[in-house]
Structures are given as C-alpha cells and as structure tokens.
Amino acid sequence: MCRMRSLVTLGLGLVILTACGPKQETGAIRPVQKQAFGTTADGHQIDRYILTNKNGMEASIITYGGAVVTLRVPDRSGKLDDVVLGFDNLDGYLKHTDHFGALIGRYGNRIGKAQFKLDGAEHKLAANNGANSLHGGPGGFDRVVWQVADSQPSRLELTYLSKDGEEGFPGNLKASAVYTLTDNNELRIDYSATTDKDTVVNLTNHSYFNLAGAGEGDILGHELTLYADKFTPVDSGLIPTGKLQNVEGTPFDFRKPVAVGTRIGQKDEQLKIGGGYDHNFVLTSGGGSLATAARVYEPKTGRVMEVLTTEPGVQFYSGNFLNGKLPGKGGRTYPFRSGLCLETQHFPDSPNKPEFPSTVLKPGAKYQTTTIYRFSTSK
C-alpha cells in the first residue's frame, strides 16, 4: 500500500506524492514547465521543458543535446515510474559520453575509418571510436545547445544549425526535432533537416530504456520482439561488412518475443564482437511509411513499449558498456546491461556502402523521419 506524503498543485493538475512514487490525477494537462537546468562552461543556460498529457504521463527534455531526461510511464496498477536512464543535473551530461537520451547527429551510429566520399570529394571526419566516427563525432548533436522554436504543454520543437565543416561534414545543415507527448501515451519525435550542399544525415534518439524503472536492475528479463528478418553483421570495429544476414537460426532472431538474456551469452562470433547485442536490424517494413519496428514487454510491471518508425533499420544495443560507475538519477547507478536502446536509423556506414539505403541529402530536398515510442500495459 502507498502512504500519502503530501499534495502539491502544479498548474491545472494535481500531483499526489506517495511513498511509492508520484501519481498524477488524469484529465487535465498542466501548462508546459520550463526550469533552469544548469550552465555550460561557455555560459549557455540550459533549460528543461516538462511535457504532460491528459493521462498523467510526463516527459522532460533539456536543450543540451535535446536529451530526454525523464519519461514517466504508468505500470499495470497505474503507478508512474521513470523508464529512461540519465542524470539529475547538467554536470552528468557534460562529463559523460554515454549519450543518455540525446539527439544523435549528424550521423547516428558509425562511419568506418571516419571518412566517406561524396560527389568525388573525400570528407575526413572526427574519429572518436577507434579509427571510426561514432554518432557524429566528439562534437556531435548530443554535445551542442539546441534552440527552442516552440513550446506547448505537450509539444516541444528544438532546432540547431550545424555549420559547413562541423565535425568534417559538408553543408550548412538546419535540423529540427519535434517532441510530442500524445494522449495515446506516445512520445513522438519528428526529425527534419535541410542543407545548402550535398551531405549525409542520419538522426536518431539514444534513450536507454528500463521498463521496470531507471536503476531497477538489468534488462535481461525484458521480452523483445524485432520485426526484422535480417541484420547487418559487423567486423571487429563494429562496422557492417555490407552483407545482410538472415536472423533465422541465430541469437539475433527476435521475430517472436524472446527475453533479452535468453541467448545473449551464447557462443556466437557476432555477440562476441559486440559484447552482446550492438547491431543494426533490417526492418521488414523497409522504411518510408510508419510501421512497427519493435515491441518490449517487462513482466514485473506489465509495461509495454512499441517502437514505430519510418526508418529502414533499428540498432538494438543491450547496454554492454554500462558498468555501474555512473552516478545516475536519485543516487542510483546503472550497472551492466541495465538499459537497452532501440535507435531507429538508416544503416551504419551507409556513406561507404552504396548497396545500403542512401543517407545523402541534397539542397532543395528535405530530410524527414518519424519515430514513436508507444506505451501501454499488459497482464
């Protein structure tokens, strides 16, 4: 039984604080809240925006890296818990490079040897993952301050101008990410971008999910479904070989619900290379139109998360580099495999793999993708 501590009125809603966590009265959406979250070393104030829907679900996003800091979702009894890993203050996001909750760009995932050729010209990128470029480089979109173009109770639009040559990428890229918290308990992210030179772009979000609650053990018991018949095997540097491998008969077959931990310890060369799952799955939908990419079910709480996207791929990462040393929210740490990522995307190293779907964006065209994280419960 939950013991009531106090009642706090916030805008139009009522928050009931109990010993087992906050539970918000449904039916009213409070105005968007803006809070100071800290200041960067060069003097930029970072703000946090808290979005709510009529069901009491809540998401908070900061202007540094566009990171989703908290995402409060009900369990089967209606209790709200934060299901994304992150930090209580800006210092955590500035010091650590695990990309918790952040917008990723210009290019999500890896580009081999930190270079690619476009229109006959060779472009050298900043290498930050051995010899490779990862998630846009050390100064990628997760490490910059985004501007607020619009804020509403359930909607936040962030924009960023990535200048020509930033991290080695050509063209002035105007990027936008719109977060919408719908009354269907969905966190929707609409990405868009335009450029004044031919360039490559691949935007995603890097939230680490634990549907039992952030800091509540590992994710090995989460049951995962991936709507993918193939995945892209990788070399020792986690760069795709260019082949598409069938998942059938391998530990990568999640076409039916399987607990993440069921096969993660099997003797498999790809699992050994990744230290677990850290691979791009080729979605059967093929991308282009909104379709279900994945479903995750957490048995203890009954929480279900469906991932829908217009992208052709999703990177499933099983938190293999988490080590319990990071001071997370509420003083909790995030040990090995205590969060999983489902990063919707075009394929890694596509600029060097002409057989993969193209990530080239040209002047006059518009990059536009959508990803939805839809939450519900099951028995």
Summary of the structure (lengths in Angstrom):
residues: 379
radius of gyration: 20.0
end to end distance: 19.8
largest distance: 66.8
contacts: 1344
relative contact order: 0.15
helix: 7%
strand: 44%
